[in-house]
């Protein structure tokens, strides 16, 4: 399916992404991937024919003159970016004009390996690969279109015991609202995560960035020591949405932040493992504990047994929906990946068209589930919530989303099917 393929192609690009990038960087990376395609074949070579194809895609005549001159590096400008292609190591580097900020450093070999590992291509020669997806080129085009006027920002990097977690809130008249409610999170195989946000959604003057990090340092010849740091800062939105702009920031202290209203669903929900890791650090700054004491901003994760029960119910509802979908003749799938985020359950026709999309809220965020449903292409969208959260769901969901209590879906009688279809 094009959507799943586009998601994989995005992950391939993000493996070499910097802290922030936008549609310009995606377009550059995708253009290179298009230049490597010849019919149903993808090549890992960067020879004259591929580079001339690339110049035609970019519509830059002067690029052809550079290609004709034998050189290891080919450099040219596109919008406000400088593009450098190392034809020997086969690495694409995209930097901002006038600064050293790198938005993408994509290894062609790593990208090919990722596509091989995910069954998108199959090796036919040493440096040529058969494309197994009929819609490869269309998926690349869809990726450029879907990310038009979007910002992609790194929000996580985990290499235990070192980690970096970044959260963003929009500031609206004394209220802090999680930015990821209006976007999608993409997990990249190298233990990094990116948040995709429409620039149109970022209309507030300020964005709050909260950063939680643990890192190892070595002092002279002594053993490595784990450090922990929690910090927050305000970012001027007009600079935040432009990857090449210098961020205008100012520190946001815990004394200032405690006066903001934050809805339960907008709080930063810390896992017990994260809290334990931070507290196990040998070195940490005094403000770390003051930030973590902000009950309006942070919410500790449920205890392990509560989380297990919540997760178990969620899974049971998923399995029940898959069972019902199969009974009705649909191809039912768990955790269906769409544009970098997962839908709990989908029922699909034989042609891959999603007929029903289901999001389940046993103990999580209703708003996040609604957002996911609004951004999936499906004929019918169904929100399944805990019985005691029906009223909350009715307030937050749009009329085109059907709302059902978990009890009805789990009903073993045929009324469960009727509740969904009617």
Buried (B, 14 or more C-beta within 10 A) or exposed (E): BBBBBBBBBBBBBBBBBBBBBBBBBBBBBBBBBBBBBEEBBBBBBBEEEBBBBBBBBBEBEEBBEBBEEEEEEBEBEBEBBBBBBBBEEBBBBBBBEEEEBBBBBBBBEBBBBBBEEBEBBEEEEEBBBEBEBEBBEEBBBBBBEBBEEBBBBBBBBBEEBBBBBBBBBBBBEEEBBBBBBBBBBBBBEBEBBBBBBBBEBBEBEBBBBBBBBBBEEEEEEEEEEBBBBBBBBBBBBEBBBBBBBEBEBEEBBBEEBBEBEBBEBBBBBBEEEBBEBBEEBEEBEEBBBBBBEBEBBBBBBBEEEEBEBBEEBBBBBBEBBBEBBEEEEBBBBBEBBBBBBBBBBBBBEEEEEBBBBBBBBBBBBBBBBBBBBEBBEBEBBBBBBBEEBBEBBBEBBEEEBBBBBBEBBBBEEEEBBEBBEE
